[in-house]
Amino acid sequence: MFERALQTIDQDFADQPLLQAQLLQTTADTMHALGLLARATGPQMKALEMRRNELGSDDSKTRESMRMLGDLLRANGRYREALGTLREVVAIGKRTLGSNHPDTLRSLKKLAYILVHADDHDEAKREVRD
């Protein structure tokens, strides 16, 4: 089912990269929600790449894709990659929105969650305090 949808997205929306990125993001989110974690990674990464290219890293939609990728990587057990992605999202959020903005705090919460589950409580505290 998803293979056909992904083929349609690639073929029919190739000339509309922002719409294509949104459709890929929605597909990845749905796969994630259904527990198809490994399969969701490809569309998630492609959505992020397209948004970065079209909107830049500071855009809210790009940050959303980055945050979702971090969460997906965490769910796949790829903690080191998830930490790197979420640290980048937090840094961008702090720089562009401020430390107390809800988007920044959501990203920081996901980052702290991974650190706590990795038994790195000291690093989690440092991240939250900064």
C-alpha positions in Angstrom: 0.0 0.0 0.0 2.7 2.5 1.0 4.9 1.5 -1.9 2.3 2.6 -4.4 1.7 5.9 -2.5 5.4 6.6 -2.4 5.7 6.0 -6.2 2.8 8.3 -6.9 4.3 11.0 -4.7 7.6 10.7 -6.5 6.1 10.7 -10.0 3.1 13.0 -9.8 4.6 15.7 -7.6 8.2 15.8 -8.7 7.7 19.4 -10.0 6.2 20.5 -6.6 8.9 19.9 -4.0 7.2 21.5 -1.1 3.9 19.5 -1.7 6.0 16.4 -2.3 7.8 17.0 1.0 4.5 17.4 2.9 3.1 14.2 1.4 6.3 12.3 2.3 6.2 13.7 5.8 2.6 12.7 6.2 3.3 9.2 4.9 6.3 8.8 7.2 4.2 10.0 10.2 1.5 7.4 9.3 4.1 4.6 9.0 5.6 5.6 12.3 2.2 5.6 14.0 1.6 2.1 12.6 4.9 0.8 13.9 6.5 0.6 10.5 9.6 2.3 11.9 12.3 1.0 9.6 10.2 1.6 6.5 9.3 5.2 7.6 12.9 6.3 7.7 13.4 6.7 3.9 10.4 9.0 3.3 11.2 10.9 6.5 14.8 11.6 5.4 13.6 12.6 1.9 11.0 15.0 3.3 13.7 16.6 5.5 16.2 16.9 2.6 13.6 18.5 0.4 12.5 21.0 3.0 16.1 21.9 3.8 16.8 22.5 0.1 13.6 24.5 -0.5 13.1 26.3 2.9 16.5 26.2 4.7 17.3 24.7 8.1 15.7 27.5 10.1 12.2 27.1 8.7 9.5 25.7 11.0 8.6 22.9 8.6 12.2 21.9 8.3 12.6 21.8 12.1 9.4 19.7 12.3 10.9 17.2 9.9 14.2 17.2 11.8 12.4 16.6 15.1 10.3 13.8 13.6 13.4 12.2 12.2 15.1 12.4 15.6 12.1 10.7 17.1 12.0 8.0 14.4 15.7 7.3 14.8 15.2 6.9 18.5 12.3 4.5 18.0 14.6 2.5 15.6 17.2 2.3 18.3 19.6 4.6 16.5 20.3 6.7 19.5 23.5 8.3 18.5 22.0 9.6 15.2 18.9 10.7 17.1 20.9 12.7 19.6 22.8 14.5 16.8 19.6 15.3 14.9 17.8 16.6 18.0 20.8 18.6 19.2 20.8 20.4 15.9 17.1 21.1 16.1 17.5 22.4 19.7 20.4 24.7 18.6 18.4 26.0 15.7 15.4 26.6 17.9 17.3 28.4 20.5 19.0 30.6 17.9 15.9 31.4 15.9 13.0 31.2 18.4 14.6 31.5 21.8 15.0 29.0 24.6 11.5 29.2 25.9 9.6 28.9 22.7 7.2 25.8 22.6 8.9 24.3 19.5 12.4 24.6 21.2 11.0 23.1 24.4 9.4 20.2 22.5 12.7 19.4 20.8 14.6 19.7 24.1 12.1 17.3 25.7 12.8 14.7 23.1 16.5 15.2 23.5 16.4 14.9 27.3 14.2 11.8 27.0 16.9 10.0 24.9 19.6 11.1 27.3 17.7 9.9 30.3 17.0 6.5 28.7 20.7 6.2 27.8 21.4 6.7 31.5 23.2 10.0 30.8 21.3 12.0 33.4 24.1 14.6 33.9 24.1 15.4 30.2 20.2 15.6 30.2 20.4 18.1 33.1 23.0 20.2 31.2 21.0 20.3 28.0 17.8 21.4 29.9 19.7 24.0 31.9 21.4 25.6 28.9 
